[in-house]
Amino acid sequence: MSIDFILPDIGEGIVECELVEWLVKEGEVIVEDQPIADVMTDKALVQIPAMHSGVIDKLYYKQGEIAKVHSPLFSMTPEGDTSTNDTVDAEIESKPEVGTQADSTASADNTAVATATVVSAPVVNSSHTTENGKALASPAVRRVARELDINIHQVAGSGKKGRVYKDDVVAHSQQGSCAISTGTVQGTLIGGTRVEPIRGIKKIMATAMQNSVSTIPHFTYCEEIDLTELIALRGELKEVYAKQDIKLTMMPFFMKAMSLAIKEYPLVNSKVNEDCTELTYFDDHNIGMAVDSKVGLLVPNIKYVQTKSILELANDIMRLTNDARSGRVASEDLKGGTITISNIGAIGGTVATPIINKPEVAIVALGKLQKLPRYNDQGEVEARSIMQVSWSGDHRVIDGGTIARFCNLWKSFLEKPSHMLVHMS
């Protein structure tokens, strides 16, 4: 007997998702836990696994269509036809997908706000290699192709075995724009346009940022931090822990120092209600980090930072960074943040005006690390490792004096790591 698999409640108020790619075909024999489809919610790319072994009877949506929560996603006949139910709830699986050649070189420090991608024409491989009749491309690349109304099988891949990357799709789109261009000037296309829908992560980010700016009076406070001693300490430790497969970046130190400072200034770890009549203080320090992922800006957060060691934070940061870059972040990791760090300096830039991740009341942007001349206590000029940081605060809750004193304490922990270690319980 054929049974329907029902798309379950994914949480966070999500009622629909985009069917990015079917990983099976009608009539195909499948086994339990085999991936059936990739779907894109407003939060992340997630995978639907099979609950039973059997045969796929019908796929209810086409690629690119919007699937509704609590509606049938596909139907199948279970192996042996022993089921007595006509519907089965599917389960969402959120696992990091295997990194492609294009994204495998990114470092775990590269957490940042979303940024524009500079596209250059790739070296084109004339062979269109396919696997089981399918073009070699990740779900995210296939999604870009659909948004640009491009048949991905017609795109020449520049990767190994003809793998298609985002740059290949964009280059193919630009080549095709000749048909709608109004003309050329010395071989340069002019007058062409294209329209693409704002969906998924980009849509939720746009809505959240617009809501934050329109309802929260922002103010920004900037400071510089001398990280020379902290960098030296990290240099001593990172090779030791690399042997244990722990990548010790600067971010665990930034988070732990922030948690220690929050203990003295709990106001920055709070939220205000909509009519601004009451404050809620959070005992837990769930510190978010803005990650420039391949599906858009994601802000997973590390839970209970106040209880964790530097090494525990390093492991959590490594896991969430990998998940975010693949677009497969568990919904639990995206919920419950209380304050956010944006490491824009990993990409470039020194000073920013970050937008608060509502309903939080503060966010800090880390600028790039620079070697700059500074006077020491003896009045001599020496090279120091300097980082500019930019805080944005909710001026309904936090005044300039509070953010300045909080930042000074946070800065003291980072500039004198021994000071931070003494305060760690």
Residue, then its C-alpha position, 0 to 999 in steps of 0.5 A: m500500500s502506498i503511503d504519503f510522507i508528510l513534511p513536518d513542522i520545521g520550527e521557527g514559524i516556518v510554514e513552507c520551504e523550497l524544493v531545491e533538488w530531488l535526490v531520487k526518481e519515481g520508481e526508484v528503489i530506496v533504503e531506510d535513511q537514504p537522502i530523498a530531497d534537499v529543501m531550503t527553508d528561510k533558515a538553512l538547507v536541510q535534507i529529508p531522509a527516507m523513513h522506510s525502505g521501498v519504492i518511490d511512487k510519486l514526487y508531489y513537487k517539482q524542483g523550485e516549487i514551494a512545499k507546504v508544511h504538514s502536506p505530502l512531500f512524496s509517496m512510496t510503497p514500503e518494502g514488503d508492503t507491511s505498513t498499515n498507515d497511509t501517512v508517515d511524518a518525515e524527519i528533517e536531517s541537518k548535516p554539513e554537506v561535503g565541501t566542494q573544491a570551491d569552498s574547501t579553502a576557507s578558514a575557520d576564522n572566516t566568520a563575517v557579515a554577508t558580502a558581495t561575490v566578485v565573479s570572474a570568468p572561469v576557465v571553461n571545461s568543454s566536457h559536460t560530465t554527469e553522474n547518473g544523468k545528473a550534472l555534477a553540481s551542489p544543491a546551492v549551485r543548482r538553486v542559483a541556476r534555477e533562479l537565473d532560469i538556466n538549464i544546468h546541463q547546458v553549463a560547462g563546468s570548470g571543476k574536476k570531472g566537469r563539476v559546475y560551480k556558481d561562477d560557471v553558472v553566472a558566466h553562462s548567464q552573462q553570455g546569454s544576456c546578449a539576447i536581451s542586451t540593447g547593444t554594445v560599445q566596443g564589444t561591451l554589453i550595455g542596457g541588459t538587466r535581469v531580475e531574480p527573486i529574493r528567497g530563502i536566507k536572503k529573504i529572511m536576512a532582508t526582512a530581519m535587517q529592515n525590521s531591526v533598523s526601523t524599530i531600534p535606535h542604533f548608536t555605534y561606539c568604536e575602540e581599538i584593541d592591542l592583541t599582541e599578547l593574545i596572538a603570542l599566547r595563541g601561537e604557543l597553543k595552536e600547534v599543540y591542539a592542532k595535533q588533537d584536531i582542534k583549530l584554535t582561532m581567535m574567536p574562542f578568546f573573544m567569546k570567553a572575554m565577552s562572557l566574563a565582561i557580561k557578568e559585570y554588565p548584564l544589561v548588554n545580554s538582555k532584550v526589551n519587549e515591543d512596547c519598551t516597558e520591560l527588560t528580560y535579562f538572560d542568565d545564559h550567554n548564547i553568543g552568536m557569530a555572523v557567518d558569510s555562508k554560501v546560502g547567505l548570512l547565517v548567525p548560529n550561536i554558541k550556547y552557555v558560553q559562561t560555562k565553557s572553556i576556551l577549548e570547548l568553545a573552539n570545538d563548538i565554533m569549528r562545528l558551527t562554522n562548517d555547518a553554516r558554510s554548507g548551509r546546513v545549520a540545525s534550527e536549535d543552533l540558530k535560536g536563542g542568541t543573546i548577543t552577536i559578534s561579526n568578524i567582518g575583518a576576516i574579509g577586510g575593512t577596519v570599522a563598520t556600523p553593524i545592525i543589531n540582531k533583534p531582539e538582542v540589544a548589542i552587536v560588535a563588528l571585528g575589524k581586520l588585524q593590522k600591524l601599526p606603530r604605537y608608543n610603549d610605556q618608555g615612549e618608544v615606537e614599536a609595532r603592535s597588532i591592533m584591531q578596531v572594533s565597532w559596537s552598535g547598541d540599542h539606545r532605548v536600553i544602553d547608553g554610551g557610558t555603559i557600552a564604553r565601560f563594558c567594552n573597556l572591560w572586554k578589551s582588558f581581558l583580551e589585551k592581558p590574557s593572564h587577566m582573563l584566565v584569572h577571572m575564569s572559573 
